[in-house]
């Protein structure tokens, strides 16, 4: 109901529809293979690009002073944060189009705790699963906190929103309840909701893991963003593992109204949608590329373009701006769109 | 509706009513005067007492091995956490009555950010208020994360639940919407929800601060716990600031059905309910003791005993266990109860 309201009043003073849902892939923002380690430079760069994409002024290239919104101490830094309240109060506005939603994966956070305990399989009568549920949530919400802070340092008014706390739940691992009203309220108030893959309650299994990709698909269905961007650690979807020197980047995939997909570019793979071992980030353990493609295909069928590209590149900046036309020969990444 | 269901089915296999709502006062668990600094020893002790109060076995005093549920790295500790999954999986159960809710204050977290920006006054068109909202939430959710971890290390299956994320909102600073269904679901699944004073959206003011004391009163009204405990840094409510050497501890306060309160013990102050400058923690900036007494009086009127006492003492342990009879001469603290 609330999301319909968001669509029905497109007037200038009414809430605008969501511009973009961004997935910050776990592989892009954490250091794989190192427990609970953030790739600080990659995260900082992704947040800076998000800010650029939100910016309402084209800018002359001169660095602007950013209104940092993380006024908390940083670990290991004894200095208290400095806040120039007078300067901030005098600003005319943020100058940002903040109608974005950020969803991030877990990367090297959460997987250890989830896999040691089998949270995804459910069964809260087991002390191991119950403890693992708590431990998994601690780990993924720690990452969420750090991502909210990184966005806030770039001047993006971000608010962390755990799906579990929002009351989202599943039934046999499929979303059963996922009220987006608080997300919509936050967007309307000018904040950028930051969600994440989370441990949630499941009607039949007691509990399971809800992945960031499923969350994105669900939000896209509810909120009809103009486009969806997946930032990862490789250039897009390949026809085989991207570590293979013969791997070919699939630049454009079309999805028909039955959900079947076919490769449009490169032309040499046209019509090929079987026997291609598509792969992006093999270490993404919540489904990997197959889940990602399937979720992306559902989004594309709605008429929403999906861009999958490498974080921290000129290509990711263009994707975040929605500046990827179908004949962009110089854009590196995968576009998944409806064939209609 | 959901809370009625919790009341209507008291059978052994049905959800039990909430036993206790505990306030971990900001003054007790943080170091006042030092920005964003946790009083680690006080927090650890409060969590250990909570575990003792939840324990279903009386215990012979021998230290039991605790099932720690924080499997994340700790800041500054390079070692990966060790998890004995086999031992955990072999446990018969937690042996804890987890029907508790924890709410904590902000102490030295959040106040700096909130007061520099005036978040409590509202007005999100102001860049300062918008930035302050984000900064305040970052600070208070950082503390929430640390409290959830401290509880989890004591084997308490805790889950962080920010009121903002739960969709709680106010209208002119009074609670307008505060759906507790996810809190109830979490309790039923055997988890201990951990809430906190938070920055929230306000229908009229755009935003404000919702204090932990107001949250406790609201939850007590919804969930009818057997008793409510406020843990603070002094022994209870005094007739004047507790730093005054002549301050007298008010041991028992009665609230009548009109909400008027009178001092029952000590006898020398009987009938005195005016001109007494009651005070507990003067540095508690979200209302101080006056708000606390008012909220406690509302709870007591419902027939729910409220215990206010000093964290980390034998008195706080007895309060958490609900072991405070009206004639306990050796219990140090303030009881607020209905006169009926």
Interface residues (C-beta under 8 A of the other chain):
Chain A: X35 X36 X67 X69 X70 X71 X72 X73 X75 X76 X80 X83 X85 X88 X89 X91 X92 X93 X94 X112 X113 X116 X117 X124 X126 X127 X128 X130 X131 X132 X133 X134 X135 X137 X138 X139 X141 X142 X145 X148 X149 X152 X157 X158 X159 X160 X161 X162 X164 X165 X166 X167 X169 X179 X181 X182 X185 X186 X189 X190 X191 X201 X206 X207
Chain B: X35 X36 X67 X69 X70 X71 X72 X73 X75 X76 X80 X83 X85 X88 X89 X91 X92 X93 X94 X112 X113 X116 X117 X124 X126 X127 X128 X130 X131 X132 X133 X134 X135 X137 X138 X139 X141 X142 X145 X148 X149 X152 X157 X158 X159 X160 X161 X162 X164 X165 X166 X167 X169 X179 X181 X182 X185 X186 X189 X190 X191 X201 X206 X207
